[in-house]
Amino acid sequence: MTKKLYLIFIGLSILNITSVFAQEDDYADMYSFDEPKKLQFGGYLKYLQTVNISDLSNTPLPSGAMLEDGQWLTDNLIHNRMNLEWTISNQLTFTASARNRMFYGETINAFTPDLYERLYIPDQGLINMSWTWGKGDSYLINTTLDRLYLNWENGSTQVRVGRQRINWGIASAWNPNDIFNAYAYFDFDYEERAGTDAVLIRQYLGETSSIEFASSISDDFDEITMAGLFRFNKWEYDFQALAGKSFTDLVVGAGWSGEIKGASFKGEMTYFHPYKGDETPTFIAVLSADYTFPNTLNLMAESIFNTNPIDISGLEGLNGGFLIAPVTAKTLTYTHYSQLLGASMQVTPLFTSGVSGLINSDGSWYIGPQETISLTDNLELLLTAQLFGGPEGSVFAPSGEFGGLVFWRLKWSY
């Protein structure tokens, strides 16, 4: 029943938007005065090539195929994002965003298209807004709506309904407070992050304080995340506290953001207590700091402690299986402790260089160099890599053979 009501709401909202917009056009023509821009459209077009540089020889793949000695896998992604914002009135706006993606390459053939689609293009919302238009032995074409919501604001009150991103995170890489839209640190190509089907109500109490309530939408109570968040400022620090439920866990959390002698200092912590089943409670804490020098050099450090890290034992047959393991605010890391360090610098106005490194408590490690070149005002070239290693059996070397990935990406924004 919930799905039907949600569909009816979206349908009526779109009809209402159409009628209101048409009426405003009639008034504008009648009285001949200029109206503010009602419809805004933008997005980008990207081409991303990935080379899996792992030694995958003699490794059985999910399709049952065996790769030849020294064979690497090369994959390609053409990604078009379309963003639409429709201003209905001074108080009401409608937003929709879609990802049109064409995957083609050797990994789809190795995984089989159906398995590749389930692993890489999941839609876990109330309504499946993902459509695969075509797929074959080495390609897959898909459209996914990751934003579709109405936003109403009146003075200090805001209400937003539909597929949206509810961002409660503070730290740079890991966000245990982000119980609605947690994301994987290694997914660098999805800047906007996934959305969730939800209702958000926010009340601003002043310039630096607010209270809000949010709830995802589902037919199953155990699949619902709902919580309240209180934000305030004290001692020149921004603080927040949250409480509610996330799936089958009761949650409480807190976070802060401020600075010490010019360096940013942030942190988050969340406690998850199962209200059913025999799972053990989980506590996750993050500390983050970064500092930017006058010459644009930025140094960053972030640490995370997780009492119950992700269990990737079911992905041992996949080299790099940790890259596609499901991530929630409760399962952000693969070991109990991880340390991330990063440095970046704008070498010239058109060239930025950076590198990040991570080490886990099981001895596994990651290095990620990144070079960004601005070719024109709206055309960008990215060169980056994700290199992994560690002792046999560690999370970043589950089969002892996974080496990493090399990428180059061209992005045109419009």
Secondary structure as UniProt FT lines:
FT   HELIX           2..31
FT   STRAND          39..52
FT   TURN            57..58
FT   TURN            62..63
FT   TURN            69..70
FT   STRAND          73..87
FT   STRAND          92..105
FT   HELIX           106..111
FT   HELIX           113..120
FT   STRAND          130..135
FT   STRAND          139..154
FT   TURN            155..156
FT   STRAND          157..164
FT   TURN            176..177
FT   TURN            185..186
FT   TURN            188..189
FT   TURN            191..192
FT   STRAND          196..204
FT   STRAND          210..216
FT   HELIX           221..223
FT   STRAND          225..234
FT   TURN            235..236
FT   STRAND          237..246
FT   TURN            247..248
FT   STRAND          249..260
FT   TURN            261..262
FT   STRAND          263..274
FT   STRAND          282..292
FT   TURN            294..295
FT   STRAND          298..306
FT   HELIX           313..315
FT   TURN            316..317
FT   TURN            319..320
FT   HELIX           321..324
FT   TURN            329..330
FT   STRAND          337..348
FT   TURN            349..350
FT   STRAND          351..360
FT   TURN            361..362
FT   STRAND          365..376
FT   TURN            377..378
FT   STRAND          379..389
FT   TURN            392..393
FT   TURN            395..396
FT   TURN            398..399
FT   STRAND          404..413
//
